[in-house]
Amino acid sequence: MELNGVTIKDTFAEAFPIKAARLIVTARDEKWAMHAATAATGFATSVIACKIEAGIERNLTASETPDGRFGVSLLFFAVSGTELENQLQNRIGQCILTSPTSAVFSGIDEGKVVGIGKAIRYFGDGYQISKKFGTRRYWRIPVMDGEFVCEDVTHRVDAVAGGNFLIVATNVEAALFAAERAVAAIASLPDVITPFPGGVVRSGSKVGSKYKFMTASTNDAYCPTLRGLVESDLPSESQAVLEIVIDGLTEEAVANAMREGILAACTHGRKEGVIEITASNFGGKLGKHHFHLYKLLP
Amino acid sequence: MKPLTFTPTAEITKPVDLTALRPDNLTGMKITDIERIKIRNGSASELVGDLFAVSGDNPRDIVFDGARSSLECIGSGMKYGSIQVMGDAGALTGCQMSGGVITITGDAGNFCANSMRGGLIRIRGSCGDYLASGLPGSKFAMNNGCVIVNGNAGKRLADRMRRGLIIVHGDVGPGTCSAMIAGTVMLLGNSGGNLGVHMKRGSIICSESCDLPDDRFLGQPFEGKGFLALIQRYLEEIGEPLNLCEKLGSPRYRFIGDLSHGGMGEVISYRF
């Protein structure tokens, strides 16, 4: 299959089940909401070492947030409910509670309960105030700029992590240009994030290593400098490969994001240096979600 | 399905206890069975069919047509469903209810929503004394749910209230929120004397001037809009057409008290 002269390989991306939660962070203006959001989603690129993958889903207008202020929707993904709860509590406590004028609310109202405010409230040292309206409970915790408002609980749902595709290009500039377009296209979609820096990964990995203490190591088949030393999967004219990794709340959301991302990456086609689109998988042994590129694309 | 409708067939002058006529009690019953339920009429015991004409087939949706203040305990102990009172409701309406919605087009009597544990009561008219207070001997009063009064309310509203939300559009009597334990009370009219006396925790929001007891509250300027937006969010969820930002503007002062009871309560004033 070809798309604007770009070869689409007959392969699939392999994704795995994961637990996910959504938080809504608000603040007095966009600047401070983003400060809290970027801090809370920092060091959250891969569950391998960060224990969580997180990112900004989208910005929210005042009319879309519970307290009528500017907001940011954040998605968090972890391999277990316990780890997700621990990470959320730590990140709210250290990154959102500490950010001036911030407040945090649940972004998902169905699924298993994950405590957030019910743990953070103890920071109030007995001066915290509980407010329950309908079924929702909030905590008002006194802080030095007034009060930090935090919803008592959020909910987690079963989700999909590790959707991906690789952009094989003639050089780094061409690969980056295509990757940035792909990330921009995915950023406009609901229920998905691209957790890596700028949404792009340059250090794709394979399972295992020659070193026993390493569980994953560099994806040598796609490293241009190793061509000739290892069995390379790169076309001869390729000098750079970048990967887009996608986490989403549903399989449909990830599939949609992969499709839109690949189409955006191939917009200018081979004439701008994009040679091939492929995907990373582990022979079907890692995850139950398989996204076949041929089936995704029109 | 049509709402199960009760229409008085005779002049009811004595207090009638309607505790039994609530959705969770009547589900699965035929009209003939409902007509044979015994209820208290003053000191006597009478059949529902002797006092009311019963029609309709949906016990989850009950209507008391032509209601008057002698009909007491409407929706008392109710767990789910809806009750519409077309007219006035007597004492103890919604007492100890834990779910569902009661709508009263007229006024409600004393002890409405006493020891309420959940659900929603809308009173389009005014309400008597001891709204959302505790039953005699109980440690605390309203423990959850929401009461909205479009008119005025009497004395000792929310006495010993522990949780929930009360909004009164009109004026309230003296002793409002006395010994309040927690919860939120929004007063959009004038408040009577001794507001919040002996309150331990909880929030009172006053759009007009508030008459706090001397030396028991400590006030300071307050700018934050606080949790008002969260109340607005809930009001939108229950379909209540009240724009709090328009109605209240920005808060001016926040008092903490009752200082003789720990001082963890707050009175947020919008017109100090």
Interface residues (C-beta under 8 A of the other chain):
Chain A: P66 D67 G68 R69 Y127 I129 S130 K131 K132 F133 G134 R136 Y138 R140 G146 E147 V149
Chain B: N144 C146 R163 G164 L165 A182 T184 R201 S203 G224 G226 F227 A229 L230 I231 Q232 R233 Y234 E237 I238 C245 M264 E266
